[in-house]
Amino acid sequence: MIKLAIIGTGNMAKQHAIEFAKIKGVSIIACCDVDATRAKAFAEAHKIPYVFTNAAKMMDELELDAVTIVTPDAAHKPVALEAAKHGLHILCEKPLAVNARDAKEMMQAARRRKLITMVNFSYRGSSALQKARELVAAGRLGAITHVEASYMQGWLHRVSDAPEIGSSTLWRLSTKMGSNGTLGDIGVHIFDFATCVAGDIASLSCSLATFPKGVHGAKYKGAVLDANDSAAAVVRFRNGGVGCIHTTRWAGGHNNSIRLRVYGDKGSLVVDLDKSWSDLDVFLRSKDAKQAAWKTIKCAPTPNIYQRFVKSIVSGKNDQPDFETGWKVQQYLDACFASARKGKAVEI
Ligand SMILES: NC(=O)c1ccc[n+]([C@@H]2O[C@H](COP(=O)([O-])OP(=O)(O)OC[C@H]3O[C@@H](n4cnc5c(N)ncnc54)[C@H](O)[C@@H]3O)[C@@H](O)[C@H]2O)c1
């Protein structure tokens, strides 16, 4: 039995509790949150026996096998380093860290102890994405020429027009609270989504924008709302292809729209999660194929991240996306910030 603890018991932790509870061979024996009331309520809701407010103390006192880290981004690193010190396998929420240097330190600490690591790039649970990755890796699209990837949300607008902003939203809007804005929150997903299919990025140029929220001095409840709201990157892949990867929280009318279009010299594919997580649209060139002869492949279900994590612990073989992938994606985000600052393209 894998004895697991959930660290951070806010919004996203609920999904971790529900998904891990479904997996045979896993027992969620503890949860931890710096907010004692929240931790207690979470433990009661999910029938978790032990409750802590300090992660290090919990790791000292309990015999755990693994932890899942669901704290705000800035706390991922200290908690993960503590878990690595205790020899615990780690699933960490995205983004792995707040910069590539920290992500690398986390990766190295886990490697030294030969731990299983995974980053919750949850959209890898799409079987259409997994099939797309497989087709590109098998060369079915030929040489990759062009990629377009977008992640659009529309929940953010002026604070004065918005419903009450709670603590879970506030830290996402403020760099002082450890947020890398839209880029760090959802941009991290689309960079992983695109590169897990189309390959690594060699260089990129990025524009970032922060829009007025309609509050005096961009301040709200003591926080400065300075984190980026939109990011648009033009990228060059190591395989020679080029592409656009962009994301915003200001795309009115979109709840959570993720789309990837990959073109190669032998074919094209589209994954559109608004339409389906399991349908993959593919066009493969042939002599008699019409220009728009697209087919939809119905892809068989693939494991989600929680299942991948547990399977990796049991088999001792780290499935993707591990901390190395998290570190790689973090380098793309760092490059976006550097490029926006310098006003020119940056090598990875
Ligand atoms: N994979 C996804 O699709 C997805 C979706 C949403 C959120 N997330 C990620 O999940 C993480 C949490 O997001 P959320 O929306 O649940 O945030 P949240 O603010 O609702 O919850 C975070 C919780 O962590 C607690 N906490 C803070 N520091 C802590 C520490 N050192 N030890 C223990 N607990 C601590 C807070 O008190 C809070 O209860 C973030 O990294 C976010 O980017 C991922």
The ligand as an SDF file (V2000), in Angstrom:
LIG
                    3D

 44 48  0  0  0  0  0  0  0  0999 V2000
   -2.9200   21.0900  -12.8310 N   0  0  0  0  0  0  0  0  0  0  0  0
   -3.8950   21.9690  -12.9290 C   0  0  0  0  0  0  0  0  0  0  0  0
   -4.6330   21.9730  -13.9030 O   0  0  0  0  0  0  0  0  0  0  0  0
   -4.0860   22.9810  -11.8280 C   0  0  0  0  0  0  0  0  0  0  0  0
   -5.3160   23.6540  -11.6460 C   0  0  0  0  0  0  0  0  0  0  0  0
   -5.4340   24.5530  -10.5950 C   0  0  0  0  0  0  0  0  0  0  0  0
   -4.3550   24.8020   -9.7560 C   0  0  0  0  0  0  0  0  0  0  0  0
   -3.1620   24.1700   -9.9790 N   0  0  0  0  0  0  0  0  0  0  0  0
   -1.9920   24.4140   -9.1230 C   0  0  0  0  0  0  0  0  0  0  0  0
   -2.2660   23.8890   -7.8290 O   0  0  0  0  0  0  0  0  0  0  0  0
   -1.6040   24.6740   -6.8370 C   0  0  0  0  0  0  0  0  0  0  0  0
   -2.6340   25.1320   -5.8120 C   0  0  0  0  0  0  0  0  0  0  0  0
   -3.6280   25.9100   -6.4450 O   0  0  0  0  0  0  0  0  0  0  0  0
   -5.0350   26.1570   -5.7290 P   0  0  0  0  0  0  0  0  0  0  0  0
   -5.9010   26.7960   -6.7260 O   0  0  0  0  0  0  0  0  0  0  0  0
   -5.4990   24.9240   -5.0510 O   0  0  0  0  0  0  0  0  0  0  0  0
   -4.5950   27.2300   -4.6410 O   0  0  0  0  0  0  0  0  0  0  0  0
   -5.3210   27.5750   -3.2930 P   0  0  0  0  0  0  0  0  0  0  0  0
   -4.8330   28.9140   -2.9030 O   0  0  0  0  0  0  0  0  0  0  0  0
   -6.8030   27.3410   -3.4240 O   0  0  0  0  0  0  0  0  0  0  0  0
   -4.7920   26.4460   -2.2530 O   0  0  0  0  0  0  0  0  0  0  0  0
   -3.4720   26.3760   -1.8190 C   0  0  0  0  0  0  0  0  0  0  0  0
   -3.4570   25.9030   -0.3620 C   0  0  0  0  0  0  0  0  0  0  0  0
   -2.0980   25.7010    0.0410 O   0  0  0  0  0  0  0  0  0  0  0  0
   -1.9510   26.1590    1.3830 C   0  0  0  0  0  0  0  0  0  0  0  0
   -0.5310   26.3960    1.6650 N   0  0  0  0  0  0  0  0  0  0  0  0
    0.2340   27.4890    1.3550 C   0  0  0  0  0  0  0  0  0  0  0  0
    1.5200   27.2890    1.7190 N   0  0  0  0  0  0  0  0  0  0  0  0
    1.5710   26.0460    2.2840 C   0  0  0  0  0  0  0  0  0  0  0  0
    2.6230   25.2790    2.8560 C   0  0  0  0  0  0  0  0  0  0  0  0
    3.8830   25.7190    2.9140 N   0  0  0  0  0  0  0  0  0  0  0  0
    2.3170   24.0530    3.3590 N   0  0  0  0  0  0  0  0  0  0  0  0
    1.0480   23.5860    3.3280 C   0  0  0  0  0  0  0  0  0  0  0  0
    0.0170   24.2720    2.7760 N   0  0  0  0  0  0  0  0  0  0  0  0
    0.2720   25.4770    2.2560 C   0  0  0  0  0  0  0  0  0  0  0  0
   -2.8550   27.3830    1.4450 C   0  0  0  0  0  0  0  0  0  0  0  0
   -3.1910   27.7080    2.7790 O   0  0  0  0  0  0  0  0  0  0  0  0
   -4.0480   26.9310    0.6150 C   0  0  0  0  0  0  0  0  0  0  0  0
   -5.0300   26.2970    1.4020 O   0  0  0  0  0  0  0  0  0  0  0  0
   -0.9250   25.8170   -7.5790 C   0  0  0  0  0  0  0  0  0  0  0  0
    0.4230   25.5210   -7.7920 O   0  0  0  0  0  0  0  0  0  0  0  0
   -1.6680   25.8730   -8.9130 C   0  0  0  0  0  0  0  0  0  0  0  0
   -0.8680   26.3940   -9.9680 O   0  0  0  0  0  0  0  0  0  0  0  0
   -3.0370   23.2660  -10.9830 C   0  0  0  0  0  0  0  0  0  0  0  0
  1  2  1  0
  2  3  2  0
  2  4  1  0
  4  5  1  0
  4 44  2  0
  5  6  2  0
  6  7  1  0
  7  8  2  0
  8  9  1  0
  8 44  1  0
  9 10  1  0
  9 42  1  0
 10 11  1  0
 11 12  1  0
 11 40  1  0
 12 13  1  0
 13 14  1  0
 14 15  2  0
 14 16  1  0
 14 17  1  0
 17 18  1  0
 18 19  2  0
 18 20  1  0
 18 21  1  0
 21 22  1  0
 22 23  1  0
 23 24  1  0
 23 38  1  0
 24 25  1  0
 25 26  1  0
 25 36  1  0
 26 27  1  0
 26 35  1  0
 27 28  2  0
 28 29  1  0
 29 30  1  0
 29 35  2  0
 30 31  1  0
 30 32  2  0
 32 33  1  0
 33 34  2  0
 34 35  1  0
 36 37  1  0
 36 38  1  0
 38 39  1  0
 40 41  1  0
 40 42  1  0
 42 43  1  0
M  CHG  2   8   1  16  -1
M  END
$$$$
